[in-house]
C-alpha cells in the first residue's frame, strides 16, 4: 500500500486500519493456506493424487467460508471502532477526573 503526503492523524488512522486488516484477516487466511501446503506436500510426495485433490477442494471451500465472516467484520469495523474508542475515551476521562 502506498500512502502519499497526509497529516499525522490521517497517517495514524491508515496505520491502525492496516494493522487491523493484517491481524483479523490476512494472517488467518494465510495460516489456513499454510496447513494446505503441509498436508498437500505429504499427499503429493506419497503419490496420493486423489487425496491431494480432495485437500485442495476442501481448502478452497474452507477459505471461502472463512472469508464471509471476515468480510462482515471488515464491513462493520468502522462502527465497532467508534463504540470501542468512545468507551476507551470515557474510561480515560473517568480515570483522569478520579
N, C-alpha and C positions, 0 to 999 in steps of 0.2 A: 504494500500500500504506500502511496506517495502522498504526503501532505505538504502543501505549499506554505507560504508565509501567512501565519494566523496569529491571533492574540494568544496569550498564555492560557486563558480559560478554555478557549476552543481546543487548543492542543491537549490540555489535560482531559477534556471530555473524549477526544478521539482516542487517547491512550487507555482510558477506562473502558471504552466500548471495545477496543481491540483485545484487551485483556479478558474481558467477559466472554467474548466470542471464542477466543482461543481456549479458555478453560471449560466453558459449558458445552461447546460443540465440537470444535476441531479435534481436540485431544480425545474425546470419547469415540468419534468416528475412526480416528487414526488407530487407537488401541484395538478397536474391534476388527479392523482390517489386518492388523499385525497378527492376530490369532489365526486368521485365514492363511497367512503366509507360513506360519509354523506347521499347521496341520496339512496344508496343501503340499508343502515340500516333502513331508513324510509320506503322504499318499502317492505323490508323483515319483518319489525315489523308490517306493516299493512296487511301482508299476501297477498301481490300483487306479486306473484312469477313470473308471465309473465312480469310485469314491471321491476322486478329485473333482469330478463334475458336480456331484451332489454337494460337496463342500462349497464350491463356487456359487451354485444356485442358492444354497442356504444363506451364504454370506450376503448375497445381493438382496434377498428378502429381509434378512435381519437388519441390514444397514438402512434399507428403505423404511422399515418400521421404526427404526431409531431416529430417523430424520424428522418424522412427523411431530413428536413431542418437542424436539429441539427447535423446530421451526415455530411452533406455537409459543415456546418460551421466548424466542427472539422477537416475535411479533409483540408480545406483551411486556417486553423488558423495560420499555420506557415507563409504563405505568407502575411496574414493580419497583423500579429505581426511585420514582417520585415518592412512593409510600415509604420505602426504606430510608431514603435520605431525609424525609420530613421527620421520621421517628428518631433518627440519629441527631438531627438538629434540635429536636425537643429535649433529648437526653442531655446534650451538651449545654443547652440553655438552663435546664434544671440543675445540672452539676455546677455550673458557673454561679448561679444565684444562691444555691445552698451552700 
